[in-house]
Amino acid sequence: MKNIWRSGIIFTAANLFVGMGNVLFQIIIGHRLATGEFGLVNTTIGFMGLLGLPMAIATTAITHYIARFNFSGDDARLRDLLAGCHKFLLRLTIGGSLLAILLAKPLSDFFHFPRLGLMVIALVSVLAGLWGGFATALCQGLGWFKRLALISILTVTLRLLFGALTTGKFPNADWAVTATGVSTLSFAVLLFWKQELTWPGKAAVSPWDGEFIQFLIVAAAFTGGQWCFTQGDLLVISRHKFLAADQDAYTAAGVFARSLPMTVAPLLTVLFTHRSAAHTHGREAVREQFKLLGLYGLGLVVGAAGLLGLHAFWLGLIHKNTPAANAMITPLVWTMVSVGLIQAFAWWALASRWLKLALLYGALGLSYWLTLMLMGNTPDNLLRIMPGAAALAMALLFTGWFLTLRKAAKI
């Protein structure tokens, strides 16, 4: 139980450093890039998140099963799972490269990217992120949170250095987005611990059974819902072709609002890993997990209060302290508070294998995104809809989570 708190605190502290590094990155590009280019960087990164959904789905499911197999001592299934993932990633990288060649132009036209080169950079970065996702699943599933914290710090350091060096000479979105792709090189540090990924030579037992496939499907719905709640609005503004000034103001406000759940997200990562492991479902473990959940909620609320009180200061740091951006901060903050709480209940449900509740989260996320896509055709309409829609989704999921929790306690 002590390890849960130590892991959570260390990982969160590292994430705070990463968050400050990402803010510094936004400060650099906010001062150097022309109007419209700053917003283009952030909408492109949101688009990369959409393309990275399949890997995010796999990462979630693989993390869950690595934790189960590792903590239960099922080395044979664990070894077979990792070998299968490695082989699949090689094939996916080759196939993804061919798809990127074919789809770069159509995707660029559909999402109104001003330059084909920017789309190519985004696709290449997504392919590089495949291996980063696998490495993340390894670290989370094996409980290597200190090592994952180190990798996170290396990632933001590479992003900062590359972004600072290139955008000074080439002040456009292309090089700023490239910095995000280059930062995935930090995962190469895992090669130092490669020898720790070997297990005694037992007969391999395939984990790819019906249960795993079922969980993978549910993880797909879960991950899709997560993207819809946290990044879907960025493609809404891209699809509806907001004016360059409005896009800059919206993405600037969104940088800080989205940082609220992201800053305390490591607590949920630790919670998910420990709850996924079979031995962490005792009463003592559950009490500690509740404390971790409470700490997450407290961090979310305190961060929101700080952002609402100092939003002009933060926006000024990235050279976007405009009336439009200031007006957008408040509805985005309230939206992200609801989204952060939704994520907490959803991660708990998925780790507990409450599959119907995880599917509900995915359905709520899709409904939320479609509502924004259909009705958020202007910044005013979008910001009027988001807080209420997110709060309603949070209330529905919390009700399901609370009822399921009470039922599980009686069993």
N, C-alpha and C positions, 0 to 999 in steps of 0.2 A: 504494500500500500504506500509505503514511503517513496517507492520508486515512481509511482504515478505523479506525486507532487513534484519530485525532483525533475522528472522528465518534462512535465508541463511548464514549470517555471523556467528551466533552461531554454526550452524550445521557444517559449513566448518571449523571453529576453532577447534571444537571437532574432526573432521575428520583428521586435521593435527596432532593432538596428537595421534590419532589412527594410522596414517601412520608412525609416528616416532616409535610407539610401535611395529608395524609390522616389521620395519627395524631392531629394536633391537632384535626381535625374529629371524630374518634371520642372524643377527650377531652371536647370540648364537649358532644356529644349524650349521652355516657355519664354526665355529671354532671347534665344537665338533664332527660333523659327518664325517665319512670316505668318500673318493671319491666315487661318485655314489649315496650315501645316501641322500646328499643335493638335488641333482636333482630329486631323487625319491620322496622326500617330496613334492616338488612343482608340479610335474606331477600328483601325487596322488590328491592333492588339486584341480588341474584342472579337473581331472576325477570326483571328487565329485561335481564340478560345473555342469558337464554334467548330472549327475544323479539328481541333484537338479533342473533341468530345469522345470519339471512340477510344482514344488512349486513356482519357480520364475514367471512362467506364471500366476498362480493363484494370486500371490502377486500383480503383475502389474494390473490385472483386478479388483481385490478387492479394491486396493487402489483408483483406479479411481472412483469406484461406492460408496465407503464410503465417499469420498470427495463430490460427487454429492448429495448423500442423506443427509449427515450431514449439508452442507451449505444451502441446500434448505429447511431444516426442515422436511424432510420426515422420521420421526422417525420410522414409522411402517416398511417401507422397510429396513431401516438400521438395526433394531432389527432382522428382519427375515433373512437378509443376514448373520449377525454374528452368529446367531443360526445355520443356515445351514452349515456354514463353520466349526463350532466347531464339529458338528456331522460327517461331511465328514472327518475331520482330524482324528478323532478317528478310523474310519473305514480304512482310508488310512494307519495309523500307524500299525494296525494289519495286513492288507494285505501286506504292504511293508516288514514287518518282515518275513512273510512266503516266500515272493519272495527272500529276501536276503539270506535265508537259501538255496534255490534252485539254485540261480544264482551266488553265491560267487565263486565257483570253475570255471565255464565256463568263467566268466568275467575276473578272474585272469589269466587264460590261454590266452585269446584272446588279452589282453592288456599287456601281458608279465610282470605281476607283479612277482617279485622274491619270494614272500612269500604269502601264502594264508591268514595269519593273518592280513596282511596289507590291503587286500581287505575287510575283515570282519570289520576292524576298520573304513574304509571309508564308508561302507554301514550303519553301526550303526550311524556314525556322520551325514550322510545324513538324516536319520530318525529323529534324534534330531533336525536337521535344519528345519524340516517341521513346528514345533511349533514356531521356531524363525522367520520363514517367515511370519506366520500369525500375530505374534506380531508386526513385522515391518510394515505390511500393516495397522494394527490398528493405529499405531503411525503416520504414514505418512498421512493416510486418514483423521484422526481427527485433523491434524495439531499439533501434540505433538512433535515438533522438539527438544525442550529443553530436553524432557524426552528421546527421541531417542538418542540424543547426550550423555546423561548420560549412557544409556545402551551400546552405542558403546565404551565408555571409560571403562566400567566394562568388556566388552567382551575382549578387548585387554589386560587388566590387568590380567584376568584369564588365557588367553593364555600364556602370558609371565611367570607368576608364575608357572603354571603347566609345561610348556616347560623347564624352567630353572631347576626346581627340578628333573625332570625325565631324561632329556637327559644327565645330568652329570653322572648319574649312568648307564643309558641304552642308549649309543650313537648310536641309529639307527632311521630310518625313522618312525617306528611304533609309538614310543612315541611322536615324534614331530607332527605327524598327529593327534594323540589322543588329543593333546593340543587344536587343532582347534575344535574338537567335544565338549570337556569339556567347552569351552568358551561360548557355547550357553546357559549355565545355567544362564547367566546374565539376560536373558529375564524374569526370575522369579520375577524380581523387579516390573514387571507390576501388580503383585498381590496387591501391595500397592494402586493402583488406580482402583481396580476392581469395587468399588462402583460407579465410574463415567461412567461405561459402561451400566448403566440402564437408560431406558427412560419411559415416562408415558405409562400406560397400554392401548394403542390404539390397534385396531384390526390389526394383522399382515397382510401384503400384500407381497406376494412372489416377489422378484426381478428377479427370474430366468425365464425371458421371452426370446422371440426371440432376442431382442436387446442385452441382456446380453450375450447370447450364441454367437452371432456374434462377439461381442467385445472380448470375451474369445478366439475365434479362431484367431482373428487378433493379440491378445496379445501373443498367442503361436508362431506365425510367427515372431513377434517382438523380443520375448525373445530368440528364437532360433538363430536369426540373431545376437543378442547381444553376445551370448556365442561364436558363430563362430568367430566374430571379436576379442574378448578379450581373450578367453581361448582355442580356437580350435587348435592353433598351438602346445600347450602342448601335446595333444594327437597325433599330427602328429609325433613329435619326439619320443614318446613312441611306436607308431605303427611301425615306421621305425627302431627302435632299434639303436639309435645313441650310439656311444661309451660313456662310463661313463664320461670321461673327457669332451667331447663335450656337453653332457647333463648337466653337472654341469655348464659349462661356459654359455650355452644358458639360462638356468633357472636363473642364477645369473644376467645376463644382463636384462632378462625379468622382474625380480622382480622390478627393478627401472624404466624400461620403462613403465610397466603396472601401476606403481604408478601415472603416470602423469594424466590420466583421472580419476583414482580412487580418487585422492586427492581433485579435484574440483567437483566430482560427486554430493556432497550434494546440490550444487546450482541447478543442474538439478532435483534433488528430490523435492526441494521446488517449483521449476518452474512447475513440473508436477502436484503436488497437487493443486496449486493455479489455474493453467489453466484448470484442470479437473473440478473444481467447477464452476457452471453455472454463478455465479455472478462476476467472474473475467475476463469476456470477453469484458468489456468496453474499450474505447480508453485509458483512464488513466492507467488501469491495463495492457494493452498490452505494453504501453510505459515502464512501470516498468519491465515487463517481458523481454523486449528487453535489458534493462540495465543489468538484471541478466544474460542474455545470453552473452552479451558483456564481463561481468566480468569473466564468465566461460572461454571464449576464451582467454582473457588476461592471466588468471592464467595458462592455458594450455601452451601458448607460453613462458611465463616467466619460468615456470618449465622446459620446454624442453631446453631452453638456459642454465639454471643452471646445468642441468644434463649433457649436452654435454660438458660444460666447466670443470666439476668436476667429470667426470665419474670414473677416476682412484681412486680418494679419496673414493667415495661411494663403489666401488667394493672392495677396500682395507678393508673397515669396516667389510665386511662379509667374508674376507679371500679368495676372488676370483679375485684378481687383476692380472689376467693372460693375455698374449697377445691375446688369443682367445676371452676371455670375453670382452676385450676392443674393439676389432674389431667388435664385434656384437652389441655394444651399439648404434652406430649411425643409422644403418638401423632400429633397433627396436624402437628407439625414433621417427624417422620420421613416422614409421608405426602407432605408438600409438597417435601421433598428429592427423593424419587423422582419426583414429578410434574415438578419442575423439570428433572431429567435427561432424562425422557421428552420434554419439550418441545424440549430442545436437539437431540436426535437427529431428532425429527420435523420441525423447521424446516429442518435441514440436508437431510433427504430431500426435502422439498417443493421447496426452492429448486433442488435438483439434478435435479428431475423424476424422482425415483425413485417413481413413482406407486403401485406396489404396496405399498411400505413406508409411504407416506402413508395409503393405505387401511387398512393393518394398524393404524396408530395410531388411526384413527377407530373401527375394530372393537373395539380394546382399550378405548377410552374408553367406548363404549356398553356393553360387557360389565361394566366396572367400575361404571358408574352403575346398571345394572339389578341388579347384585349388592347394592349399597347399598340400593336401593329395596325389594328383596324381603326382605333380612335385617336391615337397620338400623332396626328398628322402635323401638328404645330407644337412648339415648345410649351405654350400655355396649356394646351389640351393634354399633352403628355404628363406634365407635372401636376395637373389637377387630378389625373386618374391614378397615378402611381401610389401615393400614400394610402389611399383607401383600399385599393385592390390588394396591396401587400398586407395591410392590417387584417383584412377579411380572410385572406389565405392563412395567415398566422393563427387566427382564432379557430379556424376549422381544423388545422393540423394539431394545435394544442389540445382541442377537445378530443380528437381521436387518440392522441398520445396519452392523455390523462386516463381515459377510459380503458385503454389497453394495459396501462401500467397497473391500474387497480385490479383488473381481471387477472393479470400475471401474478400479482401478489397473493391472490387467493388460492392459486393452484398449488 
